């Protein structure tokens, strides 16, 4: 288990499998060729971050498959052996190859249990994955520290 001292930054990697994916069109495309969509995901994290994430994305999808998103997610599990939960805020975009790229940040004061005082940020890349139950998986690298 990595135990950073106060303020010491540690980077850990995780694999993410989307175990549930619900998509709802909130506003259909108009002359702008953009559709407003909400997606609700359940994700399973393995690696340095192990647990379950429940996420809600608000997306803009263009007719060519590209788009952008904003998201909030609560992850419950363990981070390098520390138990608890935390909230994150994410943003990203979908490229013309249907890969999603983005970044997220731990919301200050959202950590519980052994994750109290958690701060951090991450980059992620999600791509279609035929082996995944929902057809999607992702990789993330989280840099974190504790403000205690």
Phi and psi in radians as a Rosetta constraint file:
Dihedral C 1 N 2 CA 2 C 2 CIRCULARHARMONIC -1.476 0.35
Dihedral N 2 CA 2 C 2 N 3 CIRCULARHARMONIC 2.203 0.35
Dihedral C 2 N 3 CA 3 C 3 CIRCULARHARMONIC -2.155 0.35
Dihedral N 3 CA 3 C 3 N 4 CIRCULARHARMONIC 1.647 0.35
Dihedral C 3 N 4 CA 4 C 4 CIRCULARHARMONIC -1.248 0.35
Dihedral N 4 CA 4 C 4 N 5 CIRCULARHARMONIC 2.559 0.35
Dihedral C 4 N 5 CA 5 C 5 CIRCULARHARMONIC -1.260 0.35
Dihedral N 5 CA 5 C 5 N 6 CIRCULARHARMONIC 2.878 0.35
Dihedral C 5 N 6 CA 6 C 6 CIRCULARHARMONIC -0.904 0.35
Dihedral N 6 CA 6 C 6 N 7 CIRCULARHARMONIC 2.161 0.35
Dihedral C 6 N 7 CA 7 C 7 CIRCULARHARMONIC 1.476 0.35
Dihedral N 7 CA 7 C 7 N 8 CIRCULARHARMONIC -0.245 0.35
Dihedral C 7 N 8 CA 8 C 8 CIRCULARHARMONIC -1.249 0.35
Dihedral N 8 CA 8 C 8 N 9 CIRCULARHARMONIC 2.276 0.35
Dihedral C 8 N 9 CA 9 C 9 CIRCULARHARMONIC -1.566 0.35
Dihedral N 9 CA 9 C 9 N 10 CIRCULARHARMONIC 2.333 0.35
Dihedral C 9 N 10 CA 10 C 10 CIRCULARHARMONIC -2.239 0.35
Dihedral N 10 CA 10 C 10 N 11 CIRCULARHARMONIC 2.473 0.35
Dihedral C 10 N 11 CA 11 C 11 CIRCULARHARMONIC -1.989 0.35
Dihedral N 11 CA 11 C 11 N 12 CIRCULARHARMONIC 2.308 0.35
Dihedral C 11 N 12 CA 12 C 12 CIRCULARHARMONIC -2.293 0.35
Dihedral N 12 CA 12 C 12 N 13 CIRCULARHARMONIC 2.663 0.35
Dihedral C 12 N 13 CA 13 C 13 CIRCULARHARMONIC -1.977 0.35
Dihedral N 13 CA 13 C 13 N 14 CIRCULARHARMONIC 2.632 0.35
Dihedral C 13 N 14 CA 14 C 14 CIRCULARHARMONIC -2.523 0.35
Dihedral N 14 CA 14 C 14 N 15 CIRCULARHARMONIC 2.616 0.35
Dihedral C 14 N 15 CA 15 C 15 CIRCULARHARMONIC -1.749 0.35
Dihedral N 15 CA 15 C 15 N 16 CIRCULARHARMONIC 2.479 0.35
Dihedral C 15 N 16 CA 16 C 16 CIRCULARHARMONIC -2.200 0.35
Dihedral N 16 CA 16 C 16 N 17 CIRCULARHARMONIC 2.198 0.35
Dihedral C 16 N 17 CA 17 C 17 CIRCULARHARMONIC -1.962 0.35
Dihedral N 17 CA 17 C 17 N 18 CIRCULARHARMONIC 2.236 0.35
Dihedral C 17 N 18 CA 18 C 18 CIRCULARHARMONIC -1.389 0.35
Dihedral N 18 CA 18 C 18 N 19 CIRCULARHARMONIC 1.988 0.35
Dihedral C 18 N 19 CA 19 C 19 CIRCULARHARMONIC -1.666 0.35
Dihedral N 19 CA 19 C 19 N 20 CIRCULARHARMONIC -0.385 0.35
Dihedral C 19 N 20 CA 20 C 20 CIRCULARHARMONIC -2.445 0.35
Dihedral N 20 CA 20 C 20 N 21 CIRCULARHARMONIC 2.474 0.35
Dihedral C 20 N 21 CA 21 C 21 CIRCULARHARMONIC -2.531 0.35
Dihedral N 21 CA 21 C 21 N 22 CIRCULARHARMONIC 1.934 0.35
Dihedral C 21 N 22 CA 22 C 22 CIRCULARHARMONIC -2.009 0.35
Dihedral N 22 CA 22 C 22 N 23 CIRCULARHARMONIC 2.280 0.35
Dihedral C 22 N 23 CA 23 C 23 CIRCULARHARMONIC -2.149 0.35
Dihedral N 23 CA 23 C 23 N 24 CIRCULARHARMONIC 2.287 0.35
Dihedral C 23 N 24 CA 24 C 24 CIRCULARHARMONIC -2.342 0.35
Dihedral N 24 CA 24 C 24 N 25 CIRCULARHARMONIC 2.199 0.35
Dihedral C 24 N 25 CA 25 C 25 CIRCULARHARMONIC -1.350 0.35
Dihedral N 25 CA 25 C 25 N 26 CIRCULARHARMONIC 2.146 0.35
Dihedral C 25 N 26 CA 26 C 26 CIRCULARHARMONIC -1.633 0.35
Dihedral N 26 CA 26 C 26 N 27 CIRCULARHARMONIC -0.556 0.35
Dihedral C 26 N 27 CA 27 C 27 CIRCULARHARMONIC -2.658 0.35
Dihedral N 27 CA 27 C 27 N 28 CIRCULARHARMONIC 2.075 0.35
Dihedral C 27 N 28 CA 28 C 28 CIRCULARHARMONIC -1.225 0.35
Dihedral N 28 CA 28 C 28 N 29 CIRCULARHARMONIC 2.769 0.35
Dihedral C 28 N 29 CA 29 C 29 CIRCULARHARMONIC -1.013 0.35
Dihedral N 29 CA 29 C 29 N 30 CIRCULARHARMONIC 2.493 0.35
Dihedral C 29 N 30 CA 30 C 30 CIRCULARHARMONIC -2.129 0.35
Dihedral N 30 CA 30 C 30 N 31 CIRCULARHARMONIC -2.647 0.35
Dihedral C 30 N 31 CA 31 C 31 CIRCULARHARMONIC -1.082 0.35
Dihedral N 31 CA 31 C 31 N 32 CIRCULARHARMONIC -0.347 0.35
Dihedral C 31 N 32 CA 32 C 32 CIRCULARHARMONIC -1.308 0.35
Dihedral N 32 CA 32 C 32 N 33 CIRCULARHARMONIC -0.229 0.35
Dihedral C 32 N 33 CA 33 C 33 CIRCULARHARMONIC 1.121 0.35
Dihedral N 33 CA 33 C 33 N 34 CIRCULARHARMONIC 0.501 0.35
Dihedral C 33 N 34 CA 34 C 34 CIRCULARHARMONIC -2.162 0.35
Dihedral N 34 CA 34 C 34 N 35 CIRCULARHARMONIC 2.384 0.35
Dihedral C 34 N 35 CA 35 C 35 CIRCULARHARMONIC -2.012 0.35
Dihedral N 35 CA 35 C 35 N 36 CIRCULARHARMONIC 2.439 0.35
Dihedral C 35 N 36 CA 36 C 36 CIRCULARHARMONIC -1.658 0.35
Dihedral N 36 CA 36 C 36 N 37 CIRCULARHARMONIC 2.186 0.35
Dihedral C 36 N 37 CA 37 C 37 CIRCULARHARMONIC -2.315 0.35
Dihedral N 37 CA 37 C 37 N 38 CIRCULARHARMONIC 2.488 0.35
Dihedral C 37 N 38 CA 38 C 38 CIRCULARHARMONIC -1.926 0.35
Dihedral N 38 CA 38 C 38 N 39 CIRCULARHARMONIC 2.338 0.35
Dihedral C 38 N 39 CA 39 C 39 CIRCULARHARMONIC -2.159 0.35
Dihedral N 39 CA 39 C 39 N 40 CIRCULARHARMONIC 2.432 0.35
Dihedral C 39 N 40 CA 40 C 40 CIRCULARHARMONIC -2.055 0.35
Dihedral N 40 CA 40 C 40 N 41 CIRCULARHARMONIC 2.196 0.35
Dihedral C 40 N 41 CA 41 C 41 CIRCULARHARMONIC -2.158 0.35
Dihedral N 41 CA 41 C 41 N 42 CIRCULARHARMONIC 2.570 0.35
Dihedral C 41 N 42 CA 42 C 42 CIRCULARHARMONIC -2.010 0.35
Dihedral N 42 CA 42 C 42 N 43 CIRCULARHARMONIC 2.276 0.35
Dihedral C 42 N 43 CA 43 C 43 CIRCULARHARMONIC -2.204 0.35
Dihedral N 43 CA 43 C 43 N 44 CIRCULARHARMONIC 2.536 0.35
Dihedral C 43 N 44 CA 44 C 44 CIRCULARHARMONIC -1.942 0.35
Dihedral N 44 CA 44 C 44 N 45 CIRCULARHARMONIC 2.134 0.35
Dihedral C 44 N 45 CA 45 C 45 CIRCULARHARMONIC -1.763 0.35
Dihedral N 45 CA 45 C 45 N 46 CIRCULARHARMONIC 2.392 0.35
Dihedral C 45 N 46 CA 46 C 46 CIRCULARHARMONIC -2.363 0.35
Dihedral N 46 CA 46 C 46 N 47 CIRCULARHARMONIC 2.653 0.35
Dihedral C 46 N 47 CA 47 C 47 CIRCULARHARMONIC 2.031 0.35
Dihedral N 47 CA 47 C 47 N 48 CIRCULARHARMONIC -2.399 0.35
Dihedral C 47 N 48 CA 48 C 48 CIRCULARHARMONIC -1.192 0.35
Dihedral N 48 CA 48 C 48 N 49 CIRCULARHARMONIC -0.444 0.35
Dihedral C 48 N 49 CA 49 C 49 CIRCULARHARMONIC -1.971 0.35
Dihedral N 49 CA 49 C 49 N 50 CIRCULARHARMONIC 2.079 0.35
Dihedral C 49 N 50 CA 50 C 50 CIRCULARHARMONIC -2.170 0.35
Dihedral N 50 CA 50 C 50 N 51 CIRCULARHARMONIC 2.188 0.35
Dihedral C 50 N 51 CA 51 C 51 CIRCULARHARMONIC 2.776 0.35
Dihedral N 51 CA 51 C 51 N 52 CIRCULARHARMONIC -2.836 0.35
Dihedral C 51 N 52 CA 52 C 52 CIRCULARHARMONIC -2.082 0.35
Dihedral N 52 CA 52 C 52 N 53 CIRCULARHARMONIC 2.365 0.35
Dihedral C 52 N 53 CA 53 C 53 CIRCULARHARMONIC -2.016 0.35
Dihedral N 53 CA 53 C 53 N 54 CIRCULARHARMONIC 2.412 0.35
Dihedral C 53 N 54 CA 54 C 54 CIRCULARHARMONIC -2.024 0.35
Dihedral N 54 CA 54 C 54 N 55 CIRCULARHARMONIC 2.047 0.35
Dihedral C 54 N 55 CA 55 C 55 CIRCULARHARMONIC -2.188 0.35
Dihedral N 55 CA 55 C 55 N 56 CIRCULARHARMONIC 2.569 0.35
Dihedral C 55 N 56 CA 56 C 56 CIRCULARHARMONIC -2.180 0.35
Dihedral N 56 CA 56 C 56 N 57 CIRCULARHARMONIC 2.157 0.35
Dihedral C 56 N 57 CA 57 C 57 CIRCULARHARMONIC -1.923 0.35
Dihedral N 57 CA 57 C 57 N 58 CIRCULARHARMONIC 2.437 0.35
Dihedral C 57 N 58 CA 58 C 58 CIRCULARHARMONIC -1.909 0.35
Dihedral N 58 CA 58 C 58 N 59 CIRCULARHARMONIC 2.152 0.35
Dihedral C 58 N 59 CA 59 C 59 CIRCULARHARMONIC -2.147 0.35
Dihedral N 59 CA 59 C 59 N 60 CIRCULARHARMONIC 2.635 0.35
Dihedral C 59 N 60 CA 60 C 60 CIRCULARHARMONIC -1.954 0.35
Dihedral N 60 CA 60 C 60 N 61 CIRCULARHARMONIC 2.096 0.35
Dihedral C 60 N 61 CA 61 C 61 CIRCULARHARMONIC -1.992 0.35
Dihedral N 61 CA 61 C 61 N 62 CIRCULARHARMONIC 2.253 0.35
Dihedral C 61 N 62 CA 62 C 62 CIRCULARHARMONIC -1.585 0.35
Dihedral N 62 CA 62 C 62 N 63 CIRCULARHARMONIC 2.797 0.35
Dihedral C 62 N 63 CA 63 C 63 CIRCULARHARMONIC -1.045 0.35
Dihedral N 63 CA 63 C 63 N 64 CIRCULARHARMONIC -0.450 0.35
Dihedral C 63 N 64 CA 64 C 64 CIRCULARHARMONIC -1.475 0.35
Dihedral N 64 CA 64 C 64 N 65 CIRCULARHARMONIC 0.057 0.35
Dihedral C 64 N 65 CA 65 C 65 CIRCULARHARMONIC 1.632 0.35
Dihedral N 65 CA 65 C 65 N 66 CIRCULARHARMONIC -0.168 0.35
Dihedral C 65 N 66 CA 66 C 66 CIRCULARHARMONIC -1.436 0.35
Dihedral N 66 CA 66 C 66 N 67 CIRCULARHARMONIC 2.938 0.35
Dihedral C 66 N 67 CA 67 C 67 CIRCULARHARMONIC 3.040 0.35
Dihedral N 67 CA 67 C 67 N 68 CIRCULARHARMONIC -2.920 0.35
Dihedral C 67 N 68 CA 68 C 68 CIRCULARHARMONIC -2.524 0.35
Dihedral N 68 CA 68 C 68 N 69 CIRCULARHARMONIC 2.821 0.35
Dihedral C 68 N 69 CA 69 C 69 CIRCULARHARMONIC -2.583 0.35
Dihedral N 69 CA 69 C 69 N 70 CIRCULARHARMONIC 2.737 0.35
Dihedral C 69 N 70 CA 70 C 70 CIRCULARHARMONIC -2.296 0.35
Dihedral N 70 CA 70 C 70 N 71 CIRCULARHARMONIC 2.631 0.35
Dihedral C 70 N 71 CA 71 C 71 CIRCULARHARMONIC -2.665 0.35
Dihedral N 71 CA 71 C 71 N 72 CIRCULARHARMONIC 2.621 0.35
Dihedral C 71 N 72 CA 72 C 72 CIRCULARHARMONIC -2.172 0.35
Dihedral N 72 CA 72 C 72 N 73 CIRCULARHARMONIC 2.472 0.35
Dihedral C 72 N 73 CA 73 C 73 CIRCULARHARMONIC -2.590 0.35
Dihedral N 73 CA 73 C 73 N 74 CIRCULARHARMONIC 2.449 0.35
Dihedral C 73 N 74 CA 74 C 74 CIRCULARHARMONIC -1.858 0.35
Dihedral N 74 CA 74 C 74 N 75 CIRCULARHARMONIC 2.245 0.35
Dihedral C 74 N 75 CA 75 C 75 CIRCULARHARMONIC -1.961 0.35
Dihedral N 75 CA 75 C 75 N 76 CIRCULARHARMONIC 2.255 0.35
Dihedral C 75 N 76 CA 76 C 76 CIRCULARHARMONIC -2.112 0.35
Dihedral N 76 CA 76 C 76 N 77 CIRCULARHARMONIC 2.214 0.35
Dihedral C 76 N 77 CA 77 C 77 CIRCULARHARMONIC 2.840 0.35
Dihedral N 77 CA 77 C 77 N 78 CIRCULARHARMONIC -2.368 0.35
Dihedral C 77 N 78 CA 78 C 78 CIRCULARHARMONIC -2.264 0.35
Dihedral N 78 CA 78 C 78 N 79 CIRCULARHARMONIC 2.476 0.35
Dihedral C 78 N 79 CA 79 C 79 CIRCULARHARMONIC -2.069 0.35
Dihedral N 79 CA 79 C 79 N 80 CIRCULARHARMONIC 1.927 0.35
Dihedral C 79 N 80 CA 80 C 80 CIRCULARHARMONIC 0.813 0.35
Dihedral N 80 CA 80 C 80 N 81 CIRCULARHARMONIC 0.769 0.35
Dihedral C 80 N 81 CA 81 C 81 CIRCULARHARMONIC 1.556 0.35
Dihedral N 81 CA 81 C 81 N 82 CIRCULARHARMONIC -0.082 0.35
Dihedral C 81 N 82 CA 82 C 82 CIRCULARHARMONIC -1.674 0.35
Dihedral N 82 CA 82 C 82 N 83 CIRCULARHARMONIC 2.234 0.35
Dihedral C 82 N 83 CA 83 C 83 CIRCULARHARMONIC -1.544 0.35
Dihedral N 83 CA 83 C 83 N 84 CIRCULARHARMONIC 2.547 0.35
Dihedral C 83 N 84 CA 84 C 84 CIRCULARHARMONIC 2.709 0.35
Dihedral N 84 CA 84 C 84 N 85 CIRCULARHARMONIC -2.792 0.35
Dihedral C 84 N 85 CA 85 C 85 CIRCULARHARMONIC -2.494 0.35
Dihedral N 85 CA 85 C 85 N 86 CIRCULARHARMONIC 2.879 0.35
Dihedral C 85 N 86 CA 86 C 86 CIRCULARHARMONIC -2.769 0.35
Dihedral N 86 CA 86 C 86 N 87 CIRCULARHARMONIC 2.810 0.35
Dihedral C 86 N 87 CA 87 C 87 CIRCULARHARMONIC -1.856 0.35
Dihedral N 87 CA 87 C 87 N 88 CIRCULARHARMONIC 2.594 0.35
Dihedral C 87 N 88 CA 88 C 88 CIRCULARHARMONIC -2.313 0.35
Dihedral N 88 CA 88 C 88 N 89 CIRCULARHARMONIC 2.731 0.35
Dihedral C 88 N 89 CA 89 C 89 CIRCULARHARMONIC -2.079 0.35
Dihedral N 89 CA 89 C 89 N 90 CIRCULARHARMONIC 2.278 0.35
Dihedral C 89 N 90 CA 90 C 90 CIRCULARHARMONIC -2.237 0.35
Dihedral N 90 CA 90 C 90 N 91 CIRCULARHARMONIC 2.751 0.35
Dihedral C 90 N 91 CA 91 C 91 CIRCULARHARMONIC -2.555 0.35
Dihedral N 91 CA 91 C 91 N 92 CIRCULARHARMONIC 2.708 0.35
Dihedral C 91 N 92 CA 92 C 92 CIRCULARHARMONIC -3.041 0.35
Dihedral N 92 CA 92 C 92 N 93 CIRCULARHARMONIC -2.970 0.35
Dihedral C 92 N 93 CA 93 C 93 CIRCULARHARMONIC -2.574 0.35
Dihedral N 93 CA 93 C 93 N 94 CIRCULARHARMONIC 2.723 0.35
Dihedral C 93 N 94 CA 94 C 94 CIRCULARHARMONIC -1.838 0.35
Dihedral N 94 CA 94 C 94 N 95 CIRCULARHARMONIC 2.230 0.35
Dihedral C 94 N 95 CA 95 C 95 CIRCULARHARMONIC -1.552 0.35
Dihedral N 95 CA 95 C 95 N 96 CIRCULARHARMONIC 3.134 0.35
Dihedral C 95 N 96 CA 96 C 96 CIRCULARHARMONIC -1.196 0.35
Dihedral N 96 CA 96 C 96 N 97 CIRCULARHARMONIC -0.203 0.35
Dihedral C 96 N 97 CA 97 C 97 CIRCULARHARMONIC -1.675 0.35
Dihedral N 97 CA 97 C 97 N 98 CIRCULARHARMONIC 0.121 0.35
Dihedral C 97 N 98 CA 98 C 98 CIRCULARHARMONIC 1.179 0.35
Dihedral N 98 CA 98 C 98 N 99 CIRCULARHARMONIC 0.477 0.35
Dihedral C 98 N 99 CA 99 C 99 CIRCULARHARMONIC -1.689 0.35
Dihedral N 99 CA 99 C 99 N 100 CIRCULARHARMONIC 2.446 0.35
Dihedral C 99 N 100 CA 100 C 100 CIRCULARHARMONIC -1.803 0.35
Dihedral N 100 CA 100 C 100 N 101 CIRCULARHARMONIC 2.281 0.35
Dihedral C 100 N 101 CA 101 C 101 CIRCULARHARMONIC -2.150 0.35
Dihedral N 101 CA 101 C 101 N 102 CIRCULARHARMONIC 2.483 0.35
Dihedral C 101 N 102 CA 102 C 102 CIRCULARHARMONIC -3.021 0.35
Dihedral N 102 CA 102 C 102 N 103 CIRCULARHARMONIC -3.008 0.35
Dihedral C 102 N 103 CA 103 C 103 CIRCULARHARMONIC -2.469 0.35
Dihedral N 103 CA 103 C 103 N 104 CIRCULARHARMONIC 2.713 0.35
Dihedral C 103 N 104 CA 104 C 104 CIRCULARHARMONIC -2.460 0.35
Dihedral N 104 CA 104 C 104 N 105 CIRCULARHARMONIC 2.810 0.35
Dihedral C 104 N 105 CA 105 C 105 CIRCULARHARMONIC -2.375 0.35
Dihedral N 105 CA 105 C 105 N 106 CIRCULARHARMONIC 2.409 0.35
Dihedral C 105 N 106 CA 106 C 106 CIRCULARHARMONIC -1.187 0.35
Dihedral N 106 CA 106 C 106 N 107 CIRCULARHARMONIC 2.296 0.35
Dihedral C 106 N 107 CA 107 C 107 CIRCULARHARMONIC -1.325 0.35
Dihedral N 107 CA 107 C 107 N 108 CIRCULARHARMONIC 2.201 0.35
Dihedral C 107 N 108 CA 108 C 108 CIRCULARHARMONIC -0.966 0.35
Dihedral N 108 CA 108 C 108 N 109 CIRCULARHARMONIC 2.415 0.35
Dihedral C 108 N 109 CA 109 C 109 CIRCULARHARMONIC 1.186 0.35
Dihedral N 109 CA 109 C 109 N 110 CIRCULARHARMONIC 0.303 0.35
Dihedral C 109 N 110 CA 110 C 110 CIRCULARHARMONIC -1.674 0.35
Dihedral N 110 CA 110 C 110 N 111 CIRCULARHARMONIC -0.187 0.35
Dihedral C 110 N 111 CA 111 C 111 CIRCULARHARMONIC -1.252 0.35
Dihedral N 111 CA 111 C 111 N 112 CIRCULARHARMONIC 2.436 0.35
Dihedral C 111 N 112 CA 112 C 112 CIRCULARHARMONIC -2.133 0.35
Dihedral N 112 CA 112 C 112 N 113 CIRCULARHARMONIC 2.897 0.35
Dihedral C 112 N 113 CA 113 C 113 CIRCULARHARMONIC 1.015 0.35
Dihedral N 113 CA 113 C 113 N 114 CIRCULARHARMONIC -2.365 0.35
Dihedral C 113 N 114 CA 114 C 114 CIRCULARHARMONIC -1.196 0.35
Dihedral N 114 CA 114 C 114 N 115 CIRCULARHARMONIC -0.147 0.35
Dihedral C 114 N 115 CA 115 C 115 CIRCULARHARMONIC -1.723 0.35
Dihedral N 115 CA 115 C 115 N 116 CIRCULARHARMONIC 0.148 0.35
Dihedral C 115 N 116 CA 116 C 116 CIRCULARHARMONIC -1.023 0.35
Dihedral N 116 CA 116 C 116 N 117 CIRCULARHARMONIC 2.372 0.35
Dihedral C 116 N 117 CA 117 C 117 CIRCULARHARMONIC 1.482 0.35
Dihedral N 117 CA 117 C 117 N 118 CIRCULARHARMONIC 0.051 0.35
Dihedral C 117 N 118 CA 118 C 118 CIRCULARHARMONIC -1.138 0.35
Dihedral N 118 CA 118 C 118 N 119 CIRCULARHARMONIC 2.368 0.35
Dihedral C 118 N 119 CA 119 C 119 CIRCULARHARMONIC -2.302 0.35
Dihedral N 119 CA 119 C 119 N 120 CIRCULARHARMONIC 2.740 0.35
Dihedral C 119 N 120 CA 120 C 120 CIRCULARHARMONIC 2.907 0.35
Dihedral N 120 CA 120 C 120 N 121 CIRCULARHARMONIC 3.058 0.35
Dihedral C 120 N 121 CA 121 C 121 CIRCULARHARMONIC -2.630 0.35
Dihedral N 121 CA 121 C 121 N 122 CIRCULARHARMONIC 2.762 0.35
Dihedral C 121 N 122 CA 122 C 122 CIRCULARHARMONIC -2.631 0.35
Dihedral N 122 CA 122 C 122 N 123 CIRCULARHARMONIC 2.809 0.35
Dihedral C 122 N 123 CA 123 C 123 CIRCULARHARMONIC -1.982 0.35
Dihedral N 123 CA 123 C 123 N 124 CIRCULARHARMONIC 2.628 0.35
Dihedral C 123 N 124 CA 124 C 124 CIRCULARHARMONIC -2.474 0.35
Dihedral N 124 CA 124 C 124 N 125 CIRCULARHARMONIC 2.733 0.35
Dihedral C 124 N 125 CA 125 C 125 CIRCULARHARMONIC -2.415 0.35
Dihedral N 125 CA 125 C 125 N 126 CIRCULARHARMONIC 2.170 0.35
Dihedral C 125 N 126 CA 126 C 126 CIRCULARHARMONIC -2.032 0.35
Dihedral N 126 CA 126 C 126 N 127 CIRCULARHARMONIC 2.497 0.35
Dihedral C 126 N 127 CA 127 C 127 CIRCULARHARMONIC -2.536 0.35
Dihedral N 127 CA 127 C 127 N 128 CIRCULARHARMONIC 2.755 0.35
Dihedral C 127 N 128 CA 128 C 128 CIRCULARHARMONIC -1.000 0.35
Dihedral N 128 CA 128 C 128 N 129 CIRCULARHARMONIC 2.426 0.35
Dihedral C 128 N 129 CA 129 C 129 CIRCULARHARMONIC -2.473 0.35
Dihedral N 129 CA 129 C 129 N 130 CIRCULARHARMONIC 1.820 0.35
Dihedral C 129 N 130 CA 130 C 130 CIRCULARHARMONIC -1.091 0.35
Dihedral N 130 CA 130 C 130 N 131 CIRCULARHARMONIC -0.396 0.35
Dihedral C 130 N 131 CA 131 C 131 CIRCULARHARMONIC -1.413 0.35
Dihedral N 131 CA 131 C 131 N 132 CIRCULARHARMONIC -0.263 0.35
Dihedral C 131 N 132 CA 132 C 132 CIRCULARHARMONIC -1.432 0.35
Dihedral N 132 CA 132 C 132 N 133 CIRCULARHARMONIC 2.557 0.35
Dihedral C 132 N 133 CA 133 C 133 CIRCULARHARMONIC -0.947 0.35
Dihedral N 133 CA 133 C 133 N 134 CIRCULARHARMONIC -0.698 0.35
Dihedral C 133 N 134 CA 134 C 134 CIRCULARHARMONIC -1.737 0.35
Dihedral N 134 CA 134 C 134 N 135 CIRCULARHARMONIC -0.078 0.35
Dihedral C 134 N 135 CA 135 C 135 CIRCULARHARMONIC 1.564 0.35
Dihedral N 135 CA 135 C 135 N 136 CIRCULARHARMONIC 0.142 0.35
Dihedral C 135 N 136 CA 136 C 136 CIRCULARHARMONIC -2.370 0.35
Dihedral N 136 CA 136 C 136 N 137 CIRCULARHARMONIC 2.544 0.35
Dihedral C 136 N 137 CA 137 C 137 CIRCULARHARMONIC -2.601 0.35
Dihedral N 137 CA 137 C 137 N 138 CIRCULARHARMONIC 2.917 0.35
Dihedral C 137 N 138 CA 138 C 138 CIRCULARHARMONIC -2.592 0.35
Dihedral N 138 CA 138 C 138 N 139 CIRCULARHARMONIC 2.867 0.35
Dihedral C 138 N 139 CA 139 C 139 CIRCULARHARMONIC -2.177 0.35
Dihedral N 139 CA 139 C 139 N 140 CIRCULARHARMONIC 2.515 0.35
Dihedral C 139 N 140 CA 140 C 140 CIRCULARHARMONIC -2.460 0.35
Dihedral N 140 CA 140 C 140 N 141 CIRCULARHARMONIC 2.635 0.35
Dihedral C 140 N 141 CA 141 C 141 CIRCULARHARMONIC -2.211 0.35
Dihedral N 141 CA 141 C 141 N 142 CIRCULARHARMONIC 1.974 0.35
Dihedral C 141 N 142 CA 142 C 142 CIRCULARHARMONIC -1.786 0.35
Dihedral N 142 CA 142 C 142 N 143 CIRCULARHARMONIC 2.183 0.35
Dihedral C 142 N 143 CA 143 C 143 CIRCULARHARMONIC -1.780 0.35
Dihedral N 143 CA 143 C 143 N 144 CIRCULARHARMONIC 2.168 0.35
Dihedral C 143 N 144 CA 144 C 144 CIRCULARHARMONIC -2.447 0.35
Dihedral N 144 CA 144 C 144 N 145 CIRCULARHARMONIC 2.904 0.35
Dihedral C 144 N 145 CA 145 C 145 CIRCULARHARMONIC -2.767 0.35
Dihedral N 145 CA 145 C 145 N 146 CIRCULARHARMONIC 3.026 0.35
Dihedral C 145 N 146 CA 146 C 146 CIRCULARHARMONIC -2.117 0.35
Dihedral N 146 CA 146 C 146 N 147 CIRCULARHARMONIC 2.368 0.35
Dihedral C 146 N 147 CA 147 C 147 CIRCULARHARMONIC -1.771 0.35
Dihedral N 147 CA 147 C 147 N 148 CIRCULARHARMONIC 1.315 0.35
